[in-house]
Each structure stands twice: as structure tokens, then as C-alpha cells.
Amino acid sequence: MNQDSTKNWGVAVAKGLTIILMVLGHTSCFSHVNNYLLLMRMPLFFVMSGYCFKAKYITDGSRYLKRRVSGIYWPYVKWSLVFLILHNFFFQIHFYEPGMLVGDVAVDPYGWKDMVLRGGAIVVAMQGHDALLGGYWFLHDLFFGSLLFYIGVKFIRNRYAAALIWLAIAAVLAYTGWYVKYVGINSHLFLAAFFITVGHCYRMGECKWAGKWWFIIATAITVFCVSLLWHSDMVSYKGWEVFAYSVCAVAGALMLFGIGEQTAKHSGVVVRFLCYTGGKTFNVLTWHFVALKVVSLAIILIYGLPIERLAEFPGITEYTNRGWWLVYFIVGVGLPLIWSYYYDKLRTRWTNRNINRTLVIGVLSLMFVSCSTRDDEIYPGPYPYFENNAFPPAQHDTLRILSIGNSYTQDATAYLDEIVKAAGIDSKTCCVYIVAQQSASLKDWVQNIYIYRNEMVKLTRVVGDIEMPVTEGTMSQLLAQDWTVVTIQQISSLSGRYSSFYPYSLLFIDEILANCTNPHVTIGFNMSWTYASFYEHSKRWGEEFWLDVASTTEQVCEKDGIDLIIPTGTAIQNARNTSLMDASELTRDGIHLSFGVGRYIAACTWFQTLFAPVYGVSVLGNPSTHPFTLYEQQNLGRSTMEVNDSNRILAQQCAYYATLHPYTLTAPIEKE
């Protein structure tokens, strides 16, 4: 094999190796491995695009544009539209569940208007592709980055200067955060142009040392060491991090080029497989997420999991951590390649016209079926019910509570210690610790456990004098103690949509039960309250949204293994139908509870749910009040009502009735 053919085969091998590494990263194998790969994996495709650029295109721009359209734009549009049409069908087969989060985006069924708008975005701006085509962001950046690259090589004589210009623009956009939303003009688009230009410069310079083993080994070690200290990827770097990322990405891309060149010097099955895979990168990119669903389905059948877990993306997390990542990896690469092989054989027997006609008829039929099916027909069948432990526990000489959540947890427990002390409860027999992160959802806490497992968090004691052995550590370490009750909650914006809980509530509960040293630990859930009507752009207020929250909470209790509900949201809504309701709507900013009555009602609800059954002391008649503190006076917001002897009984009744009827509004009848 001569030197030129070795380089050509080396490019194909490197391309195949890179798409395989992409699938490996999506199997959630090991966090350190994935962090390492993210620094260099996708940039190789951009560098390779520049490497393969032919000088003749400089004087023949129309041919270059035609190849970009036929090779990138048209495949993107074709398959994005196919998956768009199949989008609602994916809900019927549980590839998706309504409201599930992919990244930070909620996935819901589309109506006809949604179909039209997304179809337009796909055709016009290469935006809006389906979640199962998550890697297609790369095609958008490759297409438009190629156009920027062509402008650079066409009008800027010095190609190295062109590369630096694109990098500088990428850095400025990353630092300022500026972007054009609907057409995808952002920092990593110009970074793509930089990588493509680097590939062209590499081809023109033909750096001999890039293919040497000393460079490959040195680069592999260096980039890995960097990934242990800092990691990023092509769509998540911030500000001036673009420079560090671009250095690692270019070095890693050249390293992969070198590995491809060294591998291509040898013949055999491995080289032929990598070359074949390199020629089918688009197919692997398109179908590997669908292929991963096959493995998830096998896990569901083997372990008897609910079919709804098929929607977990990209795989079922706790099983990838048990070694199933290898199966995900093999199937994620293998199935698209098998499909490609038989599709190519089929294409030799049928004309493209026959294939396309069959595809169009089949897709349109599925679209008609999926768009005309009622929601109650899509999700039939019973849900699993997991029962943990009753409350109060049989042995309740002490009460140790851990509450995990966000600012709503802080609001609800702020006055709890005052009520506990006023009830005459010995503070040496109880404690309530909270761990809260601003705007944290169930998904955020599950990611903290499974992905950011080494991240340190700290507990804050808000009630009682019992000191827990570990108050700072990882979530697993904090959970691994003798808790009587562990409470969780969903972020308020998602609290009325059960699909947003799935699968995170189940994963969270599994982790609590697996780590807590008390085998009889009770799992509690704090029900969120609705926003105030004056909160800007809020649609999450009033009794209508409370009904959504109540219905969702009831489903969580029945289907996900929650043992008790703390009906804080119902207690607050009860109070809004009494004289306690004022201009603040029991909030200080439209979202968080007001100082005084708002927080007091929430604390009464927690007391009646958690302390009253254990100590036999009702919240009704509790003598505690709460005049505003100096801090509260300085930060009242819309808060207007202190807790005094004239309103404390009414506040306590709102909480008490909520604990009796968590899913019904039962405001007390006030005396005139």
C-alpha cells in the first residue's frame, strides 16, 4: 500500500473510529471516558471535511455548493421530515412520553400547527429536528460552517489568518452569549468553520509528525489529563474556554488522524470494518438512538420493568452502570450497519423510485394513524405500584427527616422549628435537615447521583438538636444514614405534568432505598403550590393549575412508591379561599411564599403530616405566632401579613384540612 493510499484509507479508518466513539459516548459508559472523548470526538468530522476539500472548488463554487446541498442539506431535511412525521407515532410505542425531558427540552405530541412550523424550520434553517436525531446539530453546523469556510478560502489569501478570524468570532460570541435563535447563528457555528479551515491547512501543510506514534501517545495522555481537570464539548463551552477547547480538539483530531493512518498500514478484518463504518457514518448518526431503544426494550422484558421506561433517553441509566453499556454500544453501532448493508442490497434490486414511493406511503400512513389517535388510546394498561414503608414507623423514639429539593423546601420548613418547639416536643428527639439547590428538579437530583456522583453537597439543620454523622458529602453518602423519612419534590414549573417525573422519581426512590441504612425509611413527597396570578407570563396559577398539580401528585403517590404526601400546595390553595388571601396571594414575588402567613401555613402542613402522627400532637391550637423579623421587614416584597393570635388558628385549619383531604379544596368556614 503506497503512502497516498495509506492516507486515504487512514481517513476512512479515522472516520469510522470517530463515529464509533460517538456511539460509545451516548451509552453513558464511564464519565471520565466520555469527558475525554467530548474534547475531540465531533471536531474530527469538521477537520476531516476541510482535509477532503479539493482545490478545484475554489474556482467552481457552484459545484461545491451543490455537493454540500446533496451531501448534507438534503439528507438532513429528508430524515428530519420523516422523523417529524413519525413523532406522534413514537409516543404510541413509548419511545417518548409526554413532557419527558431530553436535555432541557420537554417533548410533547405535536398538533398539525406544530408539524407545519417545525417542518418549515427544518427546510429553511436546518433547525427543529426530532430528539431521536439528536446528533443532527452537527449537520447544521457542518453545512453552514462549510459555507463560512468557503468564504474564507475564497477571499482571504492566508488560510491560517482565516482560521484565526473564525476562532476569534467564535470566542467573542461565546463570551457575549450572542446568537440568532431561529437560524442557529452562534459561537459553535464559527468554531465549526475554524475546524474545517484547520483541516484544510493540515492537508496543505501535510504535517509529517502528526501520524507518528510519539505524537499520538503524547497527545492521548495530555488530553486525558486535561479532561480530568476540565471538560467541555462543542456545544457547552463558555466564554474564553473556546481557546482551551479548540486546542484540545485540534490535537485530538490530529491524534485520531494519526491512529487511522497507522491502522491503515495493516490489512485485515478490523481495517475493513472501520473503513466500511467510516462510509456509513450518516446512517449510524441517524439510527443509533433508535437502535438503543432495542436494548432498553430487552432490559424491560428481562427485568420486568414498566414499558414507559422505554422512553428514557438515551438508555436506562441504572442498567448502563451495571455493564449494559457494552450491549448498548454494540447494538448502537451494529444495527445501523446491518440496516445499511441490507438496504444497499435491496437498492440493487429495486429502483430508487420504488423505494422512495414505498417509504412515502408507509410514513404518511403512520402519520395519519398517530395524529388521529386520542390521548386516552395511547397509554392503556395498568401502572406498577411500589409500596415502601408505612408512617409513622412502629419504633418512633426519634424522628430524623431529610428533605431534598429547592427553594420551595426552604420556604416550607423555614418556620417549622418554631411550631415544633411551641408544641412542647423535645428537640433532642428530632431533627429536620434540608439540602436545596435553586430551581432543582427531580432530574437535576438524579443527575447529581448518577452523573455528578462526586459532587459535594451540604445539609442544613432547620429543626431539632439531633446531629447526623455526615452533613457534607456526596448525595450517596448523605443518604446512607439512619433517616426516618426522606422527602423529595419536583420543580414547580413541572409539578403539574406527571410525565416530567418519569423516570426520575423512580430512580430517586431506588437510590434512597439502596443507600439509607434504615430499611423502613418512609418516602415523602412535598406537593408544590401554584404561582400568583400577577406573576409575569405565568400560566401556572389558580385552581385550574392546582388541579393539575393535585392530580399529578396523586399519580405519583399511587404509581411511584411514595408513602406519604405533604400537601403544601393544597393548604396554600385552601388559604387563598379565606380572608388570609390578600394582594400578595400568599407570595412575596409571585412564586415563593410570603414571609409570615404563607410560610407559616406551609410549616403547619409539614408539622401535621410528619410530627403529629409520631408525637400525637395536632397543629390545631398550636400557640406559635410569627412577627416579621428585621430581615423579613427589609425584604417583604408583596408580603403583608404577620402571624398573630387573630389569624394563626385559621392558618392552622387550612393546613389541617389539607392533610385530611390532600386532593380536595376544603377551606374552613370562618366566624363572622
LINZI-V439885 format. One record per run of one state. SS is the DSSP state (H for helix, E for strand, L for the rest). FROM is the first residue (numbers start at 0). TO is the last residue. If there is no record, write none. Layout:
[[SS FROM TO] [SS FROM TO]]
This chain:
[[L 0 1] [H 2 24] [L 25 29] [H 30 37] [L 38 41] [H 42 50] [L 51 53] [H 54 58] [L 59 59] [H 60 84] [L 85 85] [H 86 91] [L 92 98] [E 99 101] [L 102 103] [E 104 106] [L 107 110] [H 111 124] [L 125 129] [H 130 154] [L 155 157] [H 158 175] [L 176 178] [E 179 179] [L 180 183] [E 184 184] [L 185 185] [H 186 204] [L 205 206] [H 207 210] [L 211 211] [H 212 228] [L 229 239] [H 240 263] [L 264 267] [H 268 277] [L 278 279] [H 280 302] [L 303 305] [H 306 310] [L 311 315] [H 316 348] [L 349 350] [H 351 370] [L 371 373] [H 374 377] [L 378 397] [E 398 404] [L 405 405] [H 406 412] [L 413 414] [H 415 421] [L 422 425] [H 426 428] [E 429 435] [L 436 440] [H 441 449] [L 450 455] [E 456 457] [L 458 458] [E 459 463] [L 464 470] [E 471 472] [L 473 473] [H 474 478] [L 479 483] [E 484 487] [L 488 490] [H 491 493] [L 494 496] [H 497 500] [L 501 502] [H 503 514] [L 515 520] [E 521 525] [L 526 529] [E 530 530] [L 531 539] [E 540 540] [H 541 558] [L 559 562] [E 563 565] [L 566 566] [H 567 574] [L 575 585] [E 586 586] [L 587 591] [E 592 592] [L 593 595] [H 596 614] [L 615 624] [E 625 625] [L 626 628] [H 629 633] [L 634 641] [E 642 642] [L 643 646] [H 647 659] [L 660 671]]
